[in-house]
Amino acid sequence: MSTTRFLDYEIALLLAQYGREATLAAMARHIGDSQAELEKILDDIGREKPKAQRKPKPPISDPVEVAVAAHPDKAKYLQAAAARFQNRSFLPELRDVKRLFDQHGHNLGRPKSRQECLPKVLNLLADLGDPELESLLANHESRGYSSLSVISDEILRREK
C-alpha cells in the first residue's frame, strides 16, 4: 500500500472518530497555522485543477529509416550495412564497432550493448565517401570464423 493511500485512510479514520472540527483544530496546532488558514488550504486543494499528465514519449524511430532519410543518396549502403549489422555479419562484436570508430577518429562513448551503437554506426558510415563505404562493407564480409575460432583451431591443432 502506498504511503499516500495509507495517510488517506488514517485521516478518514480520524475524521470518523473525532469529527471535522476536532481533527482540523488538532492539525492546525501541529502545523502552526490557525484553523481558519488550514480550512482555506483544504478548500483550495479541492478546487485545484488536476495537473496535466505527461504525454507518452513518441516511439523511437527506426535508426535505419532516420539515417536513410538524412542521406538518401547512400540508402542502399546504409540498408545493407544495417541488415548485416543486425545479423552480425558486419561488425559482429562490440570491440569491432569500437575499432571502426577509433580508425575513423570518432568517439563512440561507452555503449552498453552492440545494438545500441547502430544509429552511431549508420551516421559514421553516412559520412564516408561512396568508395570508402563500398570498400568497408566488402572488407567486412563474414569470414566464417568467430572471434574464438582461431583460438579453438590452435587448441585442436587445426589448419586454416
Phi and psi in degrees as a GROMACS rama.xvg file:
@    title "Ramachandran Plot"
@    xaxis  label "Phi"
@    yaxis  label "Psi"
@TYPE xy
-75.7341  156.122  SER-2
-65.708  -32.9815  THR-3
-65.0931  -44.3896  THR-4
-66.0947  -40.2815  ARG-5
-62.333  -42.3102  PHE-6
-62.9097  -41.47  LEU-7
-58.9875  -42.6068  ASP-8
-64.9099  -40.7883  TYR-9
-65.8416  -41.4187  GLU-10
-65.6782  -41.1868  ILE-11
-60.8829  -38.9377  ALA-12
-65.6261  -43.8137  LEU-13
-62.052  -43.1794  LEU-14
-63.4971  -41.181  LEU-15
-67.9515  -36.066  ALA-16
-80.6878  -41.9987  GLN-17
-112.963  -14.0452  TYR-18
90.4489  165.31  GLY-19
-64.2627  -49.3561  ARG-20
-61.2278  -49.5436  GLU-21
-65.1536  -40.0914  ALA-22
-66.3508  -44.8816  THR-23
-65.2481  -39.4436  LEU-24
-63.0437  -42.6881  ALA-25
-67.1068  -41.6243  ALA-26
-64.8323  -40.5333  MET-27
-61.8303  -39.9371  ALA-28
-63.746  -40.8819  ARG-29
-76.1016  -30.5121  HIS-30
-80.9601  -32.0232  ILE-31
98.6091  8.2061  GLY-32
-104.36  165.427  ASP-33
-77.8155  163.586  SER-34
-64.1586  -35.1858  GLN-35
-65.0989  -42.8555  ALA-36
-63.5279  -40.5123  GLU-37
-64.9743  -41.4497  LEU-38
-63.3962  -38.755  GLU-39
-64.5308  -42.3277  LYS-40
-61.2056  -45.3249  ILE-41
-65.369  -37.3285  LEU-42
-66.0467  -38.8293  ASP-43
-66.6753  -32.0088  ASP-44
-62.2848  -41.236  ILE-45
-67.3025  -26.1139  GLY-46
-90.0187  -13.038  ARG-47
-62.5346  140.563  GLU-48
-74.9417  142.199  LYS-49
-63.4148  141.72  PRO-50
-68.6743  144.269  LYS-51
-64.679  134.059  ALA-52
-77.1544  151.599  GLN-53
-65.2517  139.475  ARG-54
-76.9841  139.373  LYS-55
-63.6824  145.737  PRO-56
-66.3799  140.926  LYS-57
-65.3522  149.321  PRO-58
-61.4554  144.009  PRO-59
-67.5526  130.497  ILE-60
-67.8369  154.823  SER-61
-64.219  123.669  ASP-62
-60.5665  -29.2352  PRO-63
-68.0621  -44.3825  VAL-64
-62.8137  -40.2016  GLU-65
-63.4594  -45.5338  VAL-66
-66.2741  -40.832  ALA-67
-66.9557  -39.4531  VAL-68
-64.6257  -36.3164  ALA-69
-76.0692  -28.4158  ALA-70
-135.897  70.9491  HIS-71
-63.2844  -25.0462  PRO-72
-69.8082  -19.1196  ASP-73
-113.274  20.939  LYS-74
-56.7598  -46.307  ALA-75
-64.6061  -37.153  LYS-76
-68.6459  -44.1382  TYR-77
-67.0049  -39.6018  LEU-78
-66.9175  -41.1337  GLN-79
-64.8504  -43.9454  ALA-80
-63.4608  -41.8347  ALA-81
-64.8125  -43.0663  ALA-82
-63.0877  -44.3241  ALA-83
-70.2911  -32.7693  ARG-84
-63.9735  -43.3641  PHE-85
-71.2814  -30.0525  GLN-86
-95.1443  10.074  ASN-87
65.1022  26.403  ARG-88
-95.2261  -6.58522  SER-89
-128.779  123.335  PHE-90
50.907  64.4539  LEU-91
-67.0591  -20.3713  PRO-92
-130.163  159.242  GLU-93
-58.9787  -35.6259  LEU-94
-65.9396  -30.3571  ARG-95
-67.0598  -38.2285  ASP-96
-64.6633  -45.4695  VAL-97
-60.7651  -41.442  LYS-98
-63.0303  -42.0467  ARG-99
-59.4784  -44.7984  LEU-100
-66.1475  -39.9195  PHE-101
-63.8843  -41.5399  ASP-102
-62.2333  -30.6719  GLN-103
-101.949  8.29776  HIS-104
69.6196  29.5179  GLY-105
-109.57  152.068  HIS-106
-95.5923  123.667  ASN-107
-87.4363  -24.1464  LEU-108
84.4149  -150.731  GLY-109
-122.43  78.6983  ARG-110
-70.1556  149.461  PRO-111
-88.1923  -23.7179  LYS-112
-147.537  163.449  SER-113
-67.4226  -40.9405  ARG-114
-62.1136  -32.2783  GLN-115
-64.022  -21.2296  GLU-116
-82.4626  -13.2033  CYS-117
-52.2906  -48.4086  LEU-118
-59.9128  -39.1185  PRO-119
-69.935  -37.8782  LYS-120
-62.6253  -45.4402  VAL-121
-63.59  -38.91  LEU-122
-64.9979  -41.133  ASN-123
-63.1628  -45.3775  LEU-124
-63.943  -36.5216  LEU-125
-66.0666  -27.7392  ALA-126
-78.256  -14.3306  ASP-127
-81.2446  156.172  LEU-128
-73.3728  158.84  GLY-129
-57.1426  -46.9072  ASP-130
-61.5009  -42.8269  PRO-131
-66.1282  -38.6658  GLU-132
-65.3776  -45.0621  LEU-133
-60.3452  -44.956  GLU-134
-63.0022  -43.174  SER-135
-63.1137  -43.9774  LEU-136
-68.8015  -34.8527  LEU-137
-71.2841  -38.1755  ALA-138
-72.793  -19.2232  ASN-139
-101.396  25.9781  HIS-140
-61.7391  149.76  GLU-141
-61.7911  130.401  SER-142
-95.8707  -2.07173  ARG-143
82.7387  -0.0357231  GLY-144
-118.275  139.267  TYR-145
-85.0406  174.076  SER-146
-67.0536  -21.8876  SER-147
-95.1994  -6.68411  LEU-148
-66.0673  -33.6437  SER-149
-63.8964  -43.64  VAL-150
-65.6782  -45.4996  ILE-151
-65.1669  -34.8252  SER-152
-63.0827  -41.7535  ASP-153
-64.9783  -41.5882  GLU-154
-63.6282  -43.4537  ILE-155
-86.4123  0.910715  LEU-156
56.6336  44.2452  ARG-157
-87.0486  158.292  ARG-158
-105.818  148.558  GLU-159
